[in-house]
Structures are given as C-alpha cells and as structure tokens.
Amino acid sequence: MSDLGPHAGFILASYAAVVLVLGGLILTVILDHRAQKRALAALEQRGAGRRSGQAAP
C-alpha cells in the first residue's frame, strides 16, 4: 500500500464514508424497488389496468 503520509487516517476515513453512503443509497434503491413491485402487484390484483391500455414490453 502506498505511503499516505500523516493524513492517512483522514484519507481512509473519507473512503470509508463514501463506501457507507453509496451502500446506503444502493440499499435504499433496492428497498424502494421491492416496495414498488409490491404496490404494482396490489394494483394489478385489484384490476387496475394501465392507462395506456397496453401491456408492458
């Protein structure tokens, strides 16, 4: 590993913070995707069709 100098702790902490933020964003997207799939399934089960009248490709 390269010598990061006296600021190695700050550099590594910033990388760790970025990894945590990106991980949180990815988790949020995954959870929202699942919620939207459940909501769409509930709408389709109730018989709510698409407004365009066409099936999804």
C-alpha positions in Angstrom: 0.0 0.0 0.0 1.3 3.4 -0.8 2.5 5.7 1.9 -0.4 8.1 2.5 1.6 10.3 4.8 0.4 11.9 8.0 -3.1 12.3 6.8 -3.7 8.6 6.1 -6.4 8.4 8.8 -8.4 11.2 7.2 -8.0 9.7 3.7 -9.1 6.2 4.8 -12.0 7.7 6.8 -13.2 9.6 3.7 -13.1 6.4 1.6 -15.0 4.6 4.3 -17.6 7.3 4.5 -18.1 7.2 0.7 -18.5 3.4 0.8 -21.1 3.8 3.6 -23.0 6.5 1.7 -23.0 4.5 -1.6 -24.0 1.4 0.2 -26.9 3.2 1.9 -28.0 4.6 -1.4 -27.9 1.2 -3.1 -29.9 -0.3 -0.2 -32.5 2.5 -0.5 -32.9 1.8 -4.2 -33.3 -1.9 -3.6 -35.8 -1.5 -0.8 -37.8 1.1 -2.9 -37.8 -1.3 -5.9 -39.3 -4.0 -3.8 -41.9 -1.7 -2.4 -42.9 -0.5 -5.8 -43.1 -4.1 -7.1 -45.5 -4.9 -4.2 -47.6 -1.8 -4.8 -47.8 -2.7 -8.5 -48.8 -6.2 -7.8 -51.5 -5.0 -5.4 -52.9 -2.6 -8.1 -52.9 -5.3 -10.7 -54.6 -7.7 -8.3 -57.3 -5.1 -7.8 -57.8 -4.9 -11.5 -56.3 -1.5 -12.1 -55.0 -1.6 -15.6 -52.6 0.6 -17.4 -53.9 3.9 -18.6 -52.4 3.4 -22.0 -54.2 0.1 -22.3 -51.0 -1.6 -23.5 -49.1 -4.3 -21.7 -45.5 -3.7 -20.6 -42.9 -4.8 -23.1 
